[in-house]
Amino acid sequence: MELIEIVDRKCCAVNFRASTKDDALKKISELASRSPLMEKIDSEYLFKLLKERETQGSTGFGDGIAMPHARIEGMEKFLVCIITSSKGVEFDSLDNKKVKLIFVILGPAESVHDHLKILATISRTLGSSPAVRNEMMKSLTNTSLYEAFIRHSRAHTESSAKTKKMKLLYVVLYIEDFLYDILEFFIEMGIDGTTIIESSGMGEYISNVPMFAEFIGFMKENKNRSKTLMTLVPEDKLDDIIEGIEEITGDLDKKQGAMIIVTDISYFKGTMKMM
């Protein structure tokens, strides 16, 4: 699914203004209602869904960007709306800054994988070059905003569509707090398929040996429980991915609690993408 198929130019808007977050969500709902895909979905109902999603955590991710989204029962296809606001909108963002660029993602309730893939594709397109965001923010009309984003998204898709050599990456985590941050980072990097294996270190078994049981307390703690993430990554992105993981875990040459292993692949077939 390409972004050009789901971004509706009728649902793109420049110079967006809203006095509060609720006001923004209401106006976003009204904007989305311009699409034929939303003709059976009331804007008030959409506002309710968007507001409910925000109670789970703000979709104002920081750096002036928000991606409010909703999974809608009965909706058959995805819809993406794009909005810019030169003055900014209060959105309870994680960095407490006003939002100036908003992507609205609406889609079928059951299409979780596609929803995440769209979110990741938008993130990668925005991150591909500072010129993407700059051109979008300078757009004076709804049409030029639409065209700016689609042009950059196509260029990014074409450059990433080439056959890539892959590596098998393992990340062993003994500190569970790292898990969700790493998964979020994977999605941002376009890795939308990861297998997570519940595992444990040798301490759990050593502690059952009488010689060690007295002074190894692993059985009474969860420190020796681990999660092993296994995923395929493009070789040309490997260094960036490892660097991103270590921004979460700390320098793994100096820190404990995690380990990265990378191996070559002679053959693979199939996918680990979420169904």
Phi, psi and omega in degrees: 000120179265152183298328180299336181280342187237348174275122181260119182297335177291343181252025174251142184212133173256165178056039180290138178225142177205140184279330181219173177295317178299318178298320178297315181295323177295316181291326175297318180297319179292322178296315180297331182293349177290339182282139175301335179295341185255010187295336179263003183242118182292140182296328178293323177294319178296318177302317179298317180295316180296320180292320178299319179297323181291336178291341178278348182145138184297139174269009169279094191281353181109169180059031175078014183240138174228147178227068176299141183209160180209143173259124192240122176298132177091346177282134187261332182228163179276152176224133175239130175249146180235133186224138171239150179219110183294327180274341179089155182232134175293125186220019182054040184295156183298331179260010178064017178263154178292152180267134179241346180225121185236129171247128179251123182244117180236136182196177181302141184299327186273351186268062184296315182298314180297323179300312179294323180295319178296315178303315181292320181295319177297315180299317181292322179296315179296324183277354184290332180192142176300337182296332181299304182294319181300315181294321180295317182291336180272354181297133183262343181231161178298321181293317180293328176296312178302311184294323180297314182291316182297319180299314180289325180292324177294316180299319180292319180296318181295320182289333182264356183278349180294150178298130183240145173283134185250154173238153175263120184251129172247135172234114180262122185242123172261351178247105188294337180301335181284337194304306188288328176295320179291319178297319177297318178297319178302314180298318178299328181273003178087011178268100185251019175217113180220133175262132181246122183251126174288127186216178178208158178272175185291344181301327180299326183271323177298325183293346176272351177277123184311323183299328185253344189301328186293326185242002173251117186260029184299326184293338182265355182233169178256012184296335183265004173277144181218166173234132180250119178267131180234126183205159175266135179228145177295137182302323183286351177254358189302313182299318180295322181292316178297319178299319179294321177297318182287341171292335178271314186271339191093170181298114185284354170283343184240337185258156173251167176108353179203159178209142177247132176231133179235132179230155174286158179238125177274332182196141169210155179209137183104194184212153172255011180296147179294141180264000000 
